[in-house]
Amino acid sequence: MASIGHPLLGDPVYGRSGKTHGKLLKELQFQRQALHAAELGFVHPVTKHRLSFASAMPPDMQELFNRLGV
């Protein structure tokens, strides 16, 4: 994502935390990339059935988003 100008918050290699975000990440003990897929889908290669999976946002990421005002 960083290569297209959208670094991930919490990415220790390519992300940009800055003072404000870095402080918040430490305060919340958020120690991972802020990346979540609410829904994924694909066509099964053998059965050709469409499969889809949904997942609620994890509580730690929801708290991060709340604090960021997202």
CNS distance restraints for C-alpha pairs under 8 A (distance, minus, plus):
assign (resid   1 and name CA) (resid   5 and name CA) 6.59 0.50 0.50
assign (resid   1 and name CA) (resid   6 and name CA) 5.08 0.50 0.50
assign (resid   1 and name CA) (resid   7 and name CA) 5.29 0.50 0.50
assign (resid   1 and name CA) (resid   8 and name CA) 6.81 0.50 0.50
assign (resid   2 and name CA) (resid   6 and name CA) 4.85 0.50 0.50
assign (resid   2 and name CA) (resid   7 and name CA) 3.94 0.50 0.50
assign (resid   2 and name CA) (resid   8 and name CA) 7.07 0.50 0.50
assign (resid   2 and name CA) (resid  14 and name CA) 6.11 0.50 0.50
assign (resid   2 and name CA) (resid  15 and name CA) 6.91 0.50 0.50
assign (resid   3 and name CA) (resid   7 and name CA) 7.67 0.50 0.50
assign (resid   7 and name CA) (resid  11 and name CA) 7.58 0.50 0.50
assign (resid   7 and name CA) (resid  14 and name CA) 6.32 0.50 0.50
assign (resid   7 and name CA) (resid  15 and name CA) 4.77 0.50 0.50
assign (resid   7 and name CA) (resid  16 and name CA) 6.48 0.50 0.50
assign (resid   8 and name CA) (resid  14 and name CA) 7.44 0.50 0.50
assign (resid   8 and name CA) (resid  15 and name CA) 5.13 0.50 0.50
assign (resid   8 and name CA) (resid  16 and name CA) 7.38 0.50 0.50
assign (resid   8 and name CA) (resid  33 and name CA) 6.28 0.50 0.50
assign (resid   8 and name CA) (resid  34 and name CA) 6.21 0.50 0.50
assign (resid   8 and name CA) (resid  35 and name CA) 7.09 0.50 0.50
assign (resid   9 and name CA) (resid  15 and name CA) 5.69 0.50 0.50
assign (resid   9 and name CA) (resid  16 and name CA) 6.51 0.50 0.50
assign (resid   9 and name CA) (resid  17 and name CA) 6.28 0.50 0.50
assign (resid   9 and name CA) (resid  21 and name CA) 7.93 0.50 0.50
assign (resid   9 and name CA) (resid  33 and name CA) 5.97 0.50 0.50
assign (resid   9 and name CA) (resid  34 and name CA) 5.38 0.50 0.50
assign (resid  10 and name CA) (resid  15 and name CA) 6.25 0.50 0.50
assign (resid  10 and name CA) (resid  16 and name CA) 7.71 0.50 0.50
assign (resid  10 and name CA) (resid  17 and name CA) 6.75 0.50 0.50
assign (resid  10 and name CA) (resid  25 and name CA) 7.31 0.50 0.50
assign (resid  10 and name CA) (resid  30 and name CA) 7.47 0.50 0.50
assign (resid  10 and name CA) (resid  31 and name CA) 6.68 0.50 0.50
assign (resid  10 and name CA) (resid  32 and name CA) 5.44 0.50 0.50
assign (resid  10 and name CA) (resid  33 and name CA) 4.36 0.50 0.50
assign (resid  10 and name CA) (resid  34 and name CA) 5.83 0.50 0.50
assign (resid  11 and name CA) (resid  15 and name CA) 4.48 0.50 0.50
assign (resid  11 and name CA) (resid  16 and name CA) 7.54 0.50 0.50
assign (resid  11 and name CA) (resid  32 and name CA) 6.67 0.50 0.50
assign (resid  11 and name CA) (resid  33 and name CA) 4.89 0.50 0.50
assign (resid  11 and name CA) (resid  34 and name CA) 7.65 0.50 0.50
assign (resid  12 and name CA) (resid  33 and name CA) 7.98 0.50 0.50
assign (resid  17 and name CA) (resid  21 and name CA) 5.07 0.50 0.50
assign (resid  17 and name CA) (resid  22 and name CA) 4.74 0.50 0.50
assign (resid  18 and name CA) (resid  22 and name CA) 5.56 0.50 0.50
assign (resid  19 and name CA) (resid  23 and name CA) 5.97 0.50 0.50
assign (resid  20 and name CA) (resid  24 and name CA) 6.43 0.50 0.50
assign (resid  21 and name CA) (resid  25 and name CA) 6.07 0.50 0.50
assign (resid  22 and name CA) (resid  26 and name CA) 6.27 0.50 0.50
assign (resid  23 and name CA) (resid  27 and name CA) 6.08 0.50 0.50
assign (resid  24 and name CA) (resid  28 and name CA) 6.11 0.50 0.50
assign (resid  25 and name CA) (resid  29 and name CA) 5.82 0.50 0.50
assign (resid  25 and name CA) (resid  30 and name CA) 5.01 0.50 0.50
assign (resid  25 and name CA) (resid  31 and name CA) 7.24 0.50 0.50
assign (resid  25 and name CA) (resid  64 and name CA) 7.88 0.50 0.50
assign (resid  26 and name CA) (resid  30 and name CA) 6.36 0.50 0.50
assign (resid  26 and name CA) (resid  31 and name CA) 7.86 0.50 0.50
assign (resid  28 and name CA) (resid  64 and name CA) 7.43 0.50 0.50
assign (resid  30 and name CA) (resid  60 and name CA) 7.13 0.50 0.50
assign (resid  30 and name CA) (resid  64 and name CA) 7.97 0.50 0.50
assign (resid  34 and name CA) (resid  61 and name CA) 6.76 0.50 0.50
assign (resid  36 and name CA) (resid  57 and name CA) 6.97 0.50 0.50
assign (resid  37 and name CA) (resid  54 and name CA) 7.94 0.50 0.50
assign (resid  37 and name CA) (resid  55 and name CA) 7.21 0.50 0.50
assign (resid  38 and name CA) (resid  54 and name CA) 5.58 0.50 0.50
assign (resid  38 and name CA) (resid  55 and name CA) 5.13 0.50 0.50
assign (resid  38 and name CA) (resid  56 and name CA) 6.21 0.50 0.50
assign (resid  38 and name CA) (resid  57 and name CA) 6.82 0.50 0.50
assign (resid  39 and name CA) (resid  52 and name CA) 7.04 0.50 0.50
assign (resid  39 and name CA) (resid  53 and name CA) 5.55 0.50 0.50
assign (resid  39 and name CA) (resid  54 and name CA) 4.32 0.50 0.50
assign (resid  39 and name CA) (resid  55 and name CA) 6.33 0.50 0.50
assign (resid  40 and name CA) (resid  52 and name CA) 5.61 0.50 0.50
assign (resid  40 and name CA) (resid  53 and name CA) 5.32 0.50 0.50
assign (resid  40 and name CA) (resid  54 and name CA) 6.58 0.50 0.50
assign (resid  41 and name CA) (resid  50 and name CA) 7.07 0.50 0.50
assign (resid  41 and name CA) (resid  51 and name CA) 5.45 0.50 0.50
assign (resid  41 and name CA) (resid  52 and name CA) 4.03 0.50 0.50
assign (resid  41 and name CA) (resid  53 and name CA) 6.22 0.50 0.50
assign (resid  42 and name CA) (resid  50 and name CA) 5.75 0.50 0.50
assign (resid  42 and name CA) (resid  51 and name CA) 5.50 0.50 0.50
assign (resid  42 and name CA) (resid  52 and name CA) 6.55 0.50 0.50
assign (resid  43 and name CA) (resid  48 and name CA) 5.47 0.50 0.50
assign (resid  43 and name CA) (resid  49 and name CA) 5.53 0.50 0.50
assign (resid  43 and name CA) (resid  50 and name CA) 4.30 0.50 0.50
assign (resid  43 and name CA) (resid  51 and name CA) 5.98 0.50 0.50
assign (resid  44 and name CA) (resid  48 and name CA) 4.81 0.50 0.50
assign (resid  44 and name CA) (resid  49 and name CA) 5.43 0.50 0.50
assign (resid  44 and name CA) (resid  50 and name CA) 6.19 0.50 0.50
assign (resid  44 and name CA) (resid  51 and name CA) 6.73 0.50 0.50
assign (resid  57 and name CA) (resid  61 and name CA) 6.60 0.50 0.50
assign (resid  57 and name CA) (resid  62 and name CA) 6.22 0.50 0.50
assign (resid  58 and name CA) (resid  62 and name CA) 6.23 0.50 0.50
assign (resid  59 and name CA) (resid  63 and name CA) 6.15 0.50 0.50
assign (resid  60 and name CA) (resid  64 and name CA) 6.32 0.50 0.50
assign (resid  61 and name CA) (resid  65 and name CA) 6.13 0.50 0.50
assign (resid  62 and name CA) (resid  66 and name CA) 6.06 0.50 0.50
assign (resid  63 and name CA) (resid  67 and name CA) 6.17 0.50 0.50
assign (resid  64 and name CA) (resid  68 and name CA) 6.17 0.50 0.50
assign (resid  65 and name CA) (resid  69 and name CA) 5.97 0.50 0.50
assign (resid  65 and name CA) (resid  70 and name CA) 5.06 0.50 0.50
assign (resid  66 and name CA) (resid  70 and name CA) 6.16 0.50 0.50
